[in-house]
Amino acid sequence: MSLFDDVLGEDMSLSPQAFGPQEGFAGTLLAAGACDGHIAEEEVGSLVTTLGRMKMYSNLAGNRFGAMMDRLMGILRRSGPEKLIELSVPAVPPELRETVFANACDIVLADGVVEDDEKQFIDNLMIKLEIDRARAKTIIQVMVFKNQG
């Protein structure tokens, strides 16, 4: 433990500000991209494109968006995708849970390879987001069709 940890607490990056819907959605997608231990260029591109098209980010100034992504990346680097998901999922509004799940699947599929870690991540995300298994399977099928070719 460092001197800063003694004075500021062990994880000063997570206190005291909780995630809002924007951080929750973006954090979930960032964790999806990193769940296999690395983030491929295609996954980053998919993440940026997805967030750039969404209404919830349209009024977020570039510097605020950058600060939000820096915060999320810091948590990812220090604590891993599991911690980022733990903080992100509760902040995703119920009406956007299937949307974030579909986009997480899209990001996992972006590099053309679905590794075992990514499969496990998507299975766990389905549970954490409380998405019905049959519905999740339909979403995955659509994302697979979208990414073919």
C-alpha positions in Angstrom: 0.0 0.0 0.0 1.4 3.4 -1.0 1.5 6.6 1.1 -1.3 8.0 -1.2 -3.4 5.0 -0.4 -2.9 5.6 3.3 -4.1 9.2 3.0 -6.7 9.0 0.2 -8.0 5.5 0.6 -7.1 2.5 -1.5 -9.2 3.3 -4.6 -9.6 7.0 -4.9 -10.8 6.6 -8.5 -14.1 5.1 -7.5 -15.2 7.5 -4.8 -17.6 9.1 -4.2 -19.2 9.7 -7.6 -21.5 6.9 -8.8 -22.0 6.1 -12.4 -24.9 7.7 -14.3 -26.5 6.1 -17.4 -23.9 7.5 -19.8 -21.0 5.9 -17.8 -23.0 2.7 -17.2 -23.6 2.2 -20.9 -20.1 3.2 -22.1 -18.5 1.2 -19.2 -20.4 -1.9 -20.2 -19.3 -1.7 -23.8 -15.7 -0.9 -22.8 -15.7 -4.0 -20.5 -17.1 -6.1 -23.4 -14.2 -5.0 -25.6 -11.6 -5.8 -22.9 -13.1 -9.0 -21.5 -10.6 -11.2 -23.4 -7.6 -9.4 -22.0 -7.1 -6.9 -24.8 -9.1 -4.4 -26.9 -8.8 -4.9 -30.7 -8.9 -1.9 -33.0 -12.2 -3.1 -34.5 -13.7 -3.2 -31.0 -12.6 0.4 -30.2 -14.0 1.5 -33.5 -17.3 -0.2 -32.9 -17.5 1.3 -29.4 -16.9 4.9 -30.6 -19.3 4.5 -33.5 -22.0 3.1 -31.2 -21.7 5.9 -28.6 -21.5 8.6 -31.3 -24.8 7.6 -32.7 -26.7 7.6 -29.4 -28.9 10.4 -28.3 -27.7 10.1 -24.7 -24.2 11.3 -25.8 -25.3 14.0 -28.3 -25.2 16.8 -25.7 -22.0 15.6 -24.0 -19.2 18.1 -24.9 -16.0 16.5 -26.3 -14.0 17.3 -23.1 -16.7 15.8 -20.9 -16.9 12.7 -23.1 -13.1 12.4 -23.0 -13.0 12.8 -19.2 -15.7 10.1 -18.9 -13.8 7.7 -21.1 -10.6 8.4 -19.2 -12.3 7.6 -15.9 -13.7 4.3 -17.3 -10.3 3.4 -18.8 -8.6 4.1 -15.5 -11.0 1.7 -13.7 -10.5 -0.9 -16.4 -6.7 -0.7 -16.2 -6.6 -0.8 -12.4 -9.4 -3.2 -11.6 -10.3 -5.1 -14.7 -13.5 -5.6 -16.7 -15.2 -7.4 -13.9 -15.1 -4.4 -11.6 -16.1 -2.1 -14.5 -19.2 -4.2 -15.1 -20.0 -4.3 -11.4 -20.1 -0.5 -11.4 -21.6 -0.1 -14.9 -24.6 -2.5 -15.1 -26.6 -1.0 -12.2 -26.4 2.4 -13.9 -27.9 1.2 -17.2 -31.6 2.2 -17.3 -34.0 -0.8 -17.6 -35.2 0.4 -21.1 -31.6 0.3 -22.4 -30.5 -3.1 -21.0 -31.3 -5.1 -24.2 -29.7 -2.2 -26.2 -26.5 -2.4 -24.2 -26.5 -6.2 -24.4 -26.9 -6.1 -28.2 -24.1 -3.6 -28.6 -21.8 -5.6 -26.3 -22.4 -8.6 -28.5 -21.6 -6.5 -31.5 -18.3 -5.3 -30.0 -17.4 -8.9 -29.1 -18.0 -9.9 -32.7 -16.2 -6.9 -34.2 -12.8 -8.5 -34.5 -14.2 -11.7 -36.1 -13.2 -14.0 -33.3 -15.3 -15.0 -30.3 -13.0 -16.3 -27.6 -14.0 -18.4 -24.6 -13.5 -15.4 -22.3 -15.9 -13.4 -24.5 -18.5 -16.1 -24.5 -18.4 -16.3 -20.7 -18.6 -12.5 -20.5 -21.7 -12.4 -22.6 -23.4 -15.2 -20.6 -22.6 -13.4 -17.4 -23.8 -10.0 -18.8 -27.1 -11.6 -19.8 -27.6 -12.6 -16.2 -26.5 -9.3 -14.7 -28.8 -7.4 -17.0 -31.6 -9.8 -16.2 -32.3 -10.6 -19.9 -34.4 -13.7 -20.6 -32.2 -16.4 -22.1 -34.4 -16.9 -25.2 -34.4 -13.1 -25.8 -30.6 -13.0 -25.4 -30.2 -15.8 -27.9 -32.3 -13.9 -30.5 -30.2 -10.8 -29.9 -27.0 -12.8 -30.4 -28.4 -14.4 -33.6 -29.2 -11.0 -35.0 -25.7 -9.6 -34.1 -24.1 -12.7 -35.7 -26.1 -12.1 -38.9 -25.1 -8.4 -38.8 -21.4 -9.2 -38.6 -21.3 -11.9 -41.3 -19.4 -11.3 -44.5 
